[in-house]
Amino acid sequence: MSPTIHLTQEPETVDFPATYYVFVERVGNIPANAPGAWQTVQKFAPSLMAHNQITGAAAFYKPTKEIYRAGFMLAAPPADLPEGLSYEKVSGGKYARFTLTGPFDQLPGANTRAFEIVAEKKIALRDDFNIEHYLTDPSSTPADENVTAILFPAA
């Protein structure tokens, strides 16, 4: 029996703020590439924190183009960006937000269900990145208490 996925079933419209985002990008099969992208970006965390204030972590992805970015949000434009990381100022905007409470290994199922709800409700989307915004720190939060915002770029 598979564990219950605690995902909100009604999306909430939110404004995602503009943010400074540093990341590694992978193109191709997103489920296959995501773990390696996170392993790579995590290696940069110590050198990045030496010169920058990390305010959060997020994945930005475009499923139809198979683009996946794993990275960190910063308080300001990056200083001394380590070689191997890319930077972009994300403009933010209006998003339909679902919230998952539970382990990160439930994200694939939660995303699948969120995509179904978006289709069922005929939510108009703009051409922009979907976002998984990790609202808790997995190093200090029990896995079943992790909170992730799954964001769809609303038109």
Residue, then its C-alpha position, 0 to 999 in steps of 0.5 A: m500500500s502506498p503512503t497517503i500524499h498530503l497535497t492540497q486539492e484546491p490551488e491558491t493564487v499567489d504572487f511569487p516574488a522576484t528573486y535572485y536564483v543560482f542553479v545548475e541546469r539539466v536538459g532531458n528526462i527530468p525525473a532521471n536528471a533531478p537527483g544528480a542536479w541536486q547532488t551537484v548544486q549541494k556541493f556548491a553550498p559551502s562556497l556559495m554561503a561564504h559570500n552570499q546569504i541563501t534564503g531558500a532552495a527551489a527547482f525551476y522546471k519546464p516539463t514540455k522542454e525537459i529543462y530542470r534547474a536545481g538551485f538556491m535563492l539569494a538575498a541579493p545578486p550573487a557575489d563570487l559565483p562559483e564556476g559551474l553555477s548559473y545565475e538569473k534574476v527571476s521576475g516572479g509573478k502570479y502562480a497557482r500554488f499547491t502545498l505538499t506536506g511530506p517526504f520529498d520522495q512524494l514529489p513525483g506523485a504530488n506533481t502528477r496529481a497537481f498537473e491533473i487538477v490544473a487540467e481538470k480546472k482548466i487553469a490557464l498557464r503562461d509560458d514560464f517555469n513551474i517551481e518547487h519551492y522547498l519551504t522547510d530545511p530537510s536537514s532539520t525537519p523530519a521527512d514527513e513534516n517537509v513542506t513544498a510549494i508546487l507552483f504553476p505559472a498562472a496566466 
